[in-house]
Amino acid sequence: MTLDVIDKKALKIMLVDDDDISSFIYRKIIEKAGLTQDHISTFLKGKDALSHLESTIDNVTEFPDLILLDINMPIMDGWGFLDEYAERVWPNLNKRVVVCMLSSSVYQEDINRAFGYAQVSDYVSKPLTSVVLEDLINKHFAEN
């Protein structure tokens, strides 16, 4: 797909992380960076995030532009999420979506596995900082 340049303040971001404290902190980092206003959705469970994606797939203005996905979560981990996303969501997308694995794992095997998914655009080690976030946004959403 071609790179779609969008208004960074209108960027829709989805956080999928079972740690509610991390999600709260990352939400504040996103808000403080001024990258988005009222366009952040957080999910503590991968299944809930998938349900939301399926229910908004036809609504391009509500569907996220960037998904920050944790690997290690109970019930459905990031790998399970990606498997379901690849099967149930990705084939029906009407827009470009950047999926970024956001993980505390620095194991090369996890990084390689993540990039083995065609849906994964990037891999970032936790913690998410404003600098890392801005680099990620500029890399995937800025004009070349």
mmCIF file of the C-alpha atoms, coordinates in Angstrom:
data_MODEL
# 
_entry.id   MODEL 
# 
loop_
_atom_site.group_PDB 
_atom_site.id 
_atom_site.type_symbol 
_atom_site.label_atom_id 
_atom_site.label_alt_id 
_atom_site.label_comp_id 
_atom_site.label_asym_id 
_atom_site.label_entity_id 
_atom_site.label_seq_id 
_atom_site.pdbx_PDB_ins_code 
_atom_site.Cartn_x 
_atom_site.Cartn_y 
_atom_site.Cartn_z 
_atom_site.occupancy 
_atom_site.B_iso_or_equiv 
_atom_site.pdbx_formal_charge 
_atom_site.auth_seq_id 
_atom_site.auth_comp_id 
_atom_site.auth_asym_id 
_atom_site.auth_atom_id 
_atom_site.pdbx_PDB_model_num 
ATOM 1   C CA . MET A 1 1   ? 0.000   0.000   0.000  1.00 0.00 ? 1   MET A CA 1 
ATOM 2   C CA . THR A 1 2   ? 1.057   3.555   -0.510 1.00 0.00 ? 2   THR A CA 1 
ATOM 3   C CA . LEU A 1 3   ? 1.826   5.776   2.430  1.00 0.00 ? 3   LEU A CA 1 
ATOM 4   C CA . ASP A 1 4   ? -1.214  7.830   3.353  1.00 0.00 ? 4   ASP A CA 1 
ATOM 5   C CA . VAL A 1 5   ? -0.274  11.178  4.864  1.00 0.00 ? 5   VAL A CA 1 
ATOM 6   C CA . ILE A 1 6   ? -2.766  12.144  7.534  1.00 0.00 ? 6   ILE A CA 1 
ATOM 7   C CA . ASP A 1 7   ? -3.208  14.961  10.001 1.00 0.00 ? 7   ASP A CA 1 
ATOM 8   C CA . LYS A 1 8   ? -1.223  13.806  13.039 1.00 0.00 ? 8   LYS A CA 1 
ATOM 9   C CA . LYS A 1 9   ? -3.686  15.465  15.418 1.00 0.00 ? 9   LYS A CA 1 
ATOM 10  C CA . ALA A 1 10  ? -6.470  13.359  13.888 1.00 0.00 ? 10  ALA A CA 1 
ATOM 11  C CA . LEU A 1 11  ? -4.493  10.122  14.122 1.00 0.00 ? 11  LEU A CA 1 
ATOM 12  C CA . LYS A 1 12  ? -6.566  7.337   15.660 1.00 0.00 ? 12  LYS A CA 1 
ATOM 13  C CA . ILE A 1 13  ? -4.541  5.114   17.976 1.00 0.00 ? 13  ILE A CA 1 
ATOM 14  C CA . MET A 1 14  ? -5.520  1.818   19.586 1.00 0.00 ? 14  MET A CA 1 
ATOM 15  C CA . LEU A 1 15  ? -3.578  0.497   22.595 1.00 0.00 ? 15  LEU A CA 1 
ATOM 16  C CA . VAL A 1 16  ? -3.928  -3.211  23.345 1.00 0.00 ? 16  VAL A CA 1 
ATOM 17  C CA . ASP A 1 17  ? -2.150  -3.987  26.618 1.00 0.00 ? 17  ASP A CA 1 
ATOM 18  C CA . ASP A 1 18  ? -3.355  -5.917  29.653 1.00 0.00 ? 18  ASP A CA 1 
ATOM 19  C CA . ASP A 1 19  ? -1.483  -3.595  32.020 1.00 0.00 ? 19  ASP A CA 1 
ATOM 20  C CA . ASP A 1 20  ? -3.938  -0.800  32.823 1.00 0.00 ? 20  ASP A CA 1 
ATOM 21  C CA . ILE A 1 21  ? -1.224  1.354   34.407 1.00 0.00 ? 21  ILE A CA 1 
ATOM 22  C CA . SER A 1 22  ? 0.939   1.149   31.270 1.00 0.00 ? 22  SER A CA 1 
ATOM 23  C CA . SER A 1 23  ? -2.106  1.914   29.123 1.00 0.00 ? 23  SER A CA 1 
ATOM 24  C CA . PHE A 1 24  ? -2.878  4.971   31.262 1.00 0.00 ? 24  PHE A CA 1 
ATOM 25  C CA . ILE A 1 25  ? 0.718   6.218   31.049 1.00 0.00 ? 25  ILE A CA 1 
ATOM 26  C CA . TYR A 1 26  ? 0.903   5.615   27.275 1.00 0.00 ? 26  TYR A CA 1 
ATOM 27  C CA . ARG A 1 27  ? -2.396  7.434   26.806 1.00 0.00 ? 27  ARG A CA 1 
ATOM 28  C CA . LYS A 1 28  ? -0.961  10.428  28.664 1.00 0.00 ? 28  LYS A CA 1 
ATOM 29  C CA . ILE A 1 29  ? 2.223   10.321  26.562 1.00 0.00 ? 29  ILE A CA 1 
ATOM 30  C CA . ILE A 1 30  ? 0.128   10.339  23.382 1.00 0.00 ? 30  ILE A CA 1 
ATOM 31  C CA . GLU A 1 31  ? -2.037  13.201  24.625 1.00 0.00 ? 31  GLU A CA 1 
ATOM 32  C CA . LYS A 1 32  ? 0.951   15.229  25.848 1.00 0.00 ? 32  LYS A CA 1 
ATOM 33  C CA . ALA A 1 33  ? 2.693   14.806  22.489 1.00 0.00 ? 33  ALA A CA 1 
ATOM 34  C CA . GLY A 1 34  ? -0.334  16.482  20.907 1.00 0.00 ? 34  GLY A CA 1 
ATOM 35  C CA . LEU A 1 35  ? -0.514  13.807  18.253 1.00 0.00 ? 35  LEU A CA 1 
ATOM 36  C CA . THR A 1 36  ? -4.170  13.099  18.713 1.00 0.00 ? 36  THR A CA 1 
ATOM 37  C CA . GLN A 1 37  ? -7.175  14.564  20.440 1.00 0.00 ? 37  GLN A CA 1 
ATOM 38  C CA . ASP A 1 38  ? -9.897  12.206  21.686 1.00 0.00 ? 38  ASP A CA 1 
ATOM 39  C CA . HIS A 1 39  ? -8.855  9.503   19.220 1.00 0.00 ? 39  HIS A CA 1 
ATOM 40  C CA . ILE A 1 40  ? -7.250  6.992   21.563 1.00 0.00 ? 40  ILE A CA 1 
ATOM 41  C CA . SER A 1 41  ? -8.911  3.690   22.393 1.00 0.00 ? 41  SER A CA 1 
ATOM 42  C CA . THR A 1 42  ? -7.485  1.331   24.993 1.00 0.00 ? 42  THR A CA 1 
ATOM 43  C CA . PHE A 1 43  ? -8.227  -2.350  25.435 1.00 0.00 ? 43  PHE A CA 1 
ATOM 44  C CA . LEU A 1 44  ? -6.970  -4.598  28.208 1.00 0.00 ? 44  LEU A CA 1 
ATOM 45  C CA . LYS A 1 45  ? -8.021  -7.753  26.317 1.00 0.00 ? 45  LYS A CA 1 
ATOM 46  C CA . GLY A 1 46  ? -7.135  -8.736  22.774 1.00 0.00 ? 46  GLY A CA 1 
ATOM 47  C CA . LYS A 1 47  ? -10.586 -10.237 22.176 1.00 0.00 ? 47  LYS A CA 1 
ATOM 48  C CA . ASP A 1 48  ? -12.271 -6.931  23.083 1.00 0.00 ? 48  ASP A CA 1 
ATOM 49  C CA . ALA A 1 49  ? -9.967  -5.059  20.718 1.00 0.00 ? 49  ALA A CA 1 
ATOM 50  C CA . LEU A 1 50  ? -10.759 -7.497  17.900 1.00 0.00 ? 50  LEU A CA 1 
ATOM 51  C CA . SER A 1 51  ? -14.488 -7.124  18.504 1.00 0.00 ? 51  SER A CA 1 
ATOM 52  C CA . HIS A 1 52  ? -14.115 -3.342  18.309 1.00 0.00 ? 52  HIS A CA 1 
ATOM 53  C CA . LEU A 1 53  ? -12.120 -3.608  15.079 1.00 0.00 ? 53  LEU A CA 1 
ATOM 54  C CA . GLU A 1 54  ? -14.709 -5.897  13.515 1.00 0.00 ? 54  GLU A CA 1 
ATOM 55  C CA . SER A 1 55  ? -17.555 -3.585  14.516 1.00 0.00 ? 55  SER A CA 1 
ATOM 56  C CA . THR A 1 56  ? -15.843 -0.500  13.049 1.00 0.00 ? 56  THR A CA 1 
ATOM 57  C CA . ILE A 1 57  ? -14.232 -2.023  9.956  1.00 0.00 ? 57  ILE A CA 1 
ATOM 58  C CA . ASP A 1 58  ? -16.592 -0.191  7.589  1.00 0.00 ? 58  ASP A CA 1 
ATOM 59  C CA . ASN A 1 59  ? -16.135 3.144   9.379  1.00 0.00 ? 59  ASN A CA 1 
ATOM 60  C CA . VAL A 1 60  ? -12.860 4.526   8.037  1.00 0.00 ? 60  VAL A CA 1 
ATOM 61  C CA . THR A 1 61  ? -13.065 7.603   10.258 1.00 0.00 ? 61  THR A CA 1 
ATOM 62  C CA . GLU A 1 62  ? -13.390 5.545   13.460 1.00 0.00 ? 62  GLU A CA 1 
ATOM 63  C CA . PHE A 1 63  ? -11.082 2.635   12.615 1.00 0.00 ? 63  PHE A CA 1 
ATOM 64  C CA . PRO A 1 64  ? -7.566  3.110   14.083 1.00 0.00 ? 64  PRO A CA 1 
ATOM 65  C CA . ASP A 1 65  ? -4.626  4.228   11.973 1.00 0.00 ? 65  ASP A CA 1 
ATOM 66  C CA . LEU A 1 66  ? -2.108  2.839   14.461 1.00 0.00 ? 66  LEU A CA 1 
ATOM 67  C CA . ILE A 1 67  ? -2.430  -0.227  16.679 1.00 0.00 ? 67  ILE A CA 1 
ATOM 68  C CA . LEU A 1 68  ? 0.095   -0.576  19.514 1.00 0.00 ? 68  LEU A CA 1 
ATOM 69  C CA . LEU A 1 69  ? -0.036  -4.232  20.499 1.00 0.00 ? 69  LEU A CA 1 
ATOM 70  C CA . ASP A 1 70  ? 1.538   -5.878  23.544 1.00 0.00 ? 70  ASP A CA 1 
ATOM 71  C CA . ILE A 1 71  ? 2.802   -9.447  23.122 1.00 0.00 ? 71  ILE A CA 1 
ATOM 72  C CA . ASN A 1 72  ? 2.446   -10.856 26.629 1.00 0.00 ? 72  ASN A CA 1 
ATOM 73  C CA . MET A 1 73  ? -1.194  -10.806 27.694 1.00 0.00 ? 73  MET A CA 1 
ATOM 74  C CA . PRO A 1 74  ? -3.354  -13.461 29.361 1.00 0.00 ? 74  PRO A CA 1 
ATOM 75  C CA . ILE A 1 75  ? -6.105  -15.364 27.525 1.00 0.00 ? 75  ILE A CA 1 
ATOM 76  C CA . MET A 1 76  ? -5.192  -13.967 24.082 1.00 0.00 ? 76  MET A CA 1 
ATOM 77  C CA . ASP A 1 77  ? -1.603  -12.835 23.689 1.00 0.00 ? 77  ASP A CA 1 
ATOM 78  C CA . GLY A 1 78  ? -0.337  -10.592 20.902 1.00 0.00 ? 78  GLY A CA 1 
ATOM 79  C CA . TRP A 1 79  ? 0.353   -13.589 18.659 1.00 0.00 ? 79  TRP A CA 1 
ATOM 80  C CA . GLY A 1 80  ? -3.210  -14.832 19.044 1.00 0.00 ? 80  GLY A CA 1 
ATOM 81  C CA . PHE A 1 81  ? -4.467  -11.327 18.334 1.00 0.00 ? 81  PHE A CA 1 
ATOM 82  C CA . LEU A 1 82  ? -2.357  -11.153 15.160 1.00 0.00 ? 82  LEU A CA 1 
ATOM 83  C CA . ASP A 1 83  ? -3.600  -14.559 13.979 1.00 0.00 ? 83  ASP A CA 1 
ATOM 84  C CA . GLU A 1 84  ? -7.223  -13.473 14.405 1.00 0.00 ? 84  GLU A CA 1 
ATOM 85  C CA . TYR A 1 85  ? -6.560  -10.001 12.979 1.00 0.00 ? 85  TYR A CA 1 
ATOM 86  C CA . ALA A 1 86  ? -4.913  -11.510 9.888  1.00 0.00 ? 86  ALA A CA 1 
ATOM 87  C CA . GLU A 1 87  ? -7.874  -13.813 9.334  1.00 0.00 ? 87  GLU A CA 1 
ATOM 88  C CA . ARG A 1 88  ? -10.897 -11.740 10.357 1.00 0.00 ? 88  ARG A CA 1 
ATOM 89  C CA . VAL A 1 89  ? -9.938  -8.068  9.969  1.00 0.00 ? 89  VAL A CA 1 
ATOM 90  C CA . TRP A 1 90  ? -7.008  -7.453  7.644  1.00 0.00 ? 90  TRP A CA 1 
ATOM 91  C CA . PRO A 1 91  ? -8.567  -8.962  4.467  1.00 0.00 ? 91  PRO A CA 1 
ATOM 92  C CA . ASN A 1 92  ? -11.533 -6.582  4.829  1.00 0.00 ? 92  ASN A CA 1 
ATOM 93  C CA . LEU A 1 93  ? -9.666  -3.344  5.526  1.00 0.00 ? 93  LEU A CA 1 
ATOM 94  C CA . ASN A 1 94  ? -10.478 -0.266  3.458  1.00 0.00 ? 94  ASN A CA 1 
ATOM 95  C CA . LYS A 1 95  ? -7.523  1.761   4.746  1.00 0.00 ? 95  LYS A CA 1 
ATOM 96  C CA . ARG A 1 96  ? -3.874  1.463   5.651  1.00 0.00 ? 96  ARG A CA 1 
ATOM 97  C CA . VAL A 1 97  ? -3.282  0.496   9.292  1.00 0.00 ? 97  VAL A CA 1 
ATOM 98  C CA . VAL A 1 98  ? 0.098   0.397   11.017 1.00 0.00 ? 98  VAL A CA 1 
ATOM 99  C CA . VAL A 1 99  ? 0.417   -2.401  13.572 1.00 0.00 ? 99  VAL A CA 1 
ATOM 100 C CA . CYS A 1 100 ? 3.314   -1.949  15.956 1.00 0.00 ? 100 CYS A CA 1 
ATOM 101 C CA . MET A 1 101 ? 4.290   -4.612  18.451 1.00 0.00 ? 101 MET A CA 1 
ATOM 102 C CA . LEU A 1 102 ? 4.957   -2.894  21.760 1.00 0.00 ? 102 LEU A CA 1 
ATOM 103 C CA . SER A 1 103 ? 6.730   -5.314  24.034 1.00 0.00 ? 103 SER A CA 1 
ATOM 104 C CA . SER A 1 104 ? 9.135   -5.665  26.907 1.00 0.00 ? 104 SER A CA 1 
ATOM 105 C CA . SER A 1 105 ? 10.695  -8.591  25.024 1.00 0.00 ? 105 SER A CA 1 
ATOM 106 C CA . VAL A 1 106 ? 14.021  -7.846  23.389 1.00 0.00 ? 106 VAL A CA 1 
ATOM 107 C CA . TYR A 1 107 ? 14.482  -11.445 22.223 1.00 0.00 ? 107 TYR A CA 1 
ATOM 108 C CA . GLN A 1 108 ? 15.447  -11.615 18.567 1.00 0.00 ? 108 GLN A CA 1 
ATOM 109 C CA . GLU A 1 109 ? 13.104  -14.581 18.087 1.00 0.00 ? 109 GLU A CA 1 
ATOM 110 C CA . ASP A 1 110 ? 10.118  -12.425 19.154 1.00 0.00 ? 110 ASP A CA 1 
ATOM 111 C CA . ILE A 1 111 ? 11.217  -9.604  16.858 1.00 0.00 ? 111 ILE A CA 1 
ATOM 112 C CA . ASN A 1 112 ? 11.647  -12.035 13.948 1.00 0.00 ? 112 ASN A CA 1 
ATOM 113 C CA . ARG A 1 113 ? 8.304   -13.663 14.681 1.00 0.00 ? 113 ARG A CA 1 
ATOM 114 C CA . ALA A 1 114 ? 6.584   -10.273 14.737 1.00 0.00 ? 114 ALA A CA 1 
ATOM 115 C CA . PHE A 1 115 ? 8.017   -9.293  11.365 1.00 0.00 ? 115 PHE A CA 1 
ATOM 116 C CA . GLY A 1 116 ? 6.933   -12.693 10.047 1.00 0.00 ? 116 GLY A CA 1 
ATOM 117 C CA . TYR A 1 117 ? 3.399   -11.279 10.039 1.00 0.00 ? 117 TYR A CA 1 
ATOM 118 C CA . ALA A 1 118 ? 2.660   -9.203  6.939  1.00 0.00 ? 118 ALA A CA 1 
ATOM 119 C CA . GLN A 1 119 ? 0.378   -7.076  9.121  1.00 0.00 ? 119 GLN A CA 1 
ATOM 120 C CA . VAL A 1 120 ? 3.176   -5.918  11.453 1.00 0.00 ? 120 VAL A CA 1 
ATOM 121 C CA . SER A 1 121 ? 4.842   -2.668  10.418 1.00 0.00 ? 121 SER A CA 1 
ATOM 122 C CA . ASP A 1 122 ? 7.122   -2.092  13.390 1.00 0.00 ? 122 ASP A CA 1 
ATOM 123 C CA . TYR A 1 123 ? 8.415   -3.424  16.714 1.00 0.00 ? 123 TYR A CA 1 
ATOM 124 C CA . VAL A 1 124 ? 9.125   -1.150  19.671 1.00 0.00 ? 124 VAL A CA 1 
ATOM 125 C CA . SER A 1 125 ? 10.564  -2.157  23.025 1.00 0.00 ? 125 SER A CA 1 
ATOM 126 C CA . LYS A 1 126 ? 8.773   -0.865  26.108 1.00 0.00 ? 126 LYS A CA 1 
ATOM 127 C CA . PRO A 1 127 ? 8.512   1.601   27.599 1.00 0.00 ? 127 PRO A CA 1 
ATOM 128 C CA . LEU A 1 128 ? 6.858   3.808   25.031 1.00 0.00 ? 128 LEU A CA 1 
ATOM 129 C CA . THR A 1 129 ? 8.272   7.313   25.365 1.00 0.00 ? 129 THR A CA 1 
ATOM 130 C CA . SER A 1 130 ? 7.287   10.533  23.641 1.00 0.00 ? 130 SER A CA 1 
ATOM 131 C CA . VAL A 1 131 ? 10.486  10.385  21.557 1.00 0.00 ? 131 VAL A CA 1 
ATOM 132 C CA . VAL A 1 132 ? 9.825   6.792   20.469 1.00 0.00 ? 132 VAL A CA 1 
ATOM 133 C CA . LEU A 1 133 ? 6.200   7.655   19.714 1.00 0.00 ? 133 LEU A CA 1 
ATOM 134 C CA . GLU A 1 134 ? 7.102   10.693  17.618 1.00 0.00 ? 134 GLU A CA 1 
ATOM 135 C CA . ASP A 1 135 ? 9.725   8.665   15.724 1.00 0.00 ? 135 ASP A CA 1 
ATOM 136 C CA . LEU A 1 136 ? 7.118   5.978   15.061 1.00 0.00 ? 136 LEU A CA 1 
ATOM 137 C CA . ILE A 1 137 ? 4.566   8.530   13.839 1.00 0.00 ? 137 ILE A CA 1 
ATOM 138 C CA . ASN A 1 138 ? 7.104   10.297  11.626 1.00 0.00 ? 138 ASN A CA 1 
ATOM 139 C CA . LYS A 1 139 ? 8.336   7.004   10.192 1.00 0.00 ? 139 LYS A CA 1 
ATOM 140 C CA . HIS A 1 140 ? 4.900   5.722   9.229  1.00 0.00 ? 140 HIS A CA 1 
ATOM 141 C CA . PHE A 1 141 ? 2.692   8.777   8.737  1.00 0.00 ? 141 PHE A CA 1 
ATOM 142 C CA . ALA A 1 142 ? 4.862   11.709  7.641  1.00 0.00 ? 142 ALA A CA 1 
ATOM 143 C CA . GLU A 1 143 ? 5.513   12.852  4.102  1.00 0.00 ? 143 GLU A CA 1 
ATOM 144 C CA . ASN A 1 144 ? 8.588   11.380  2.472  1.00 0.00 ? 144 ASN A CA 1 
# 
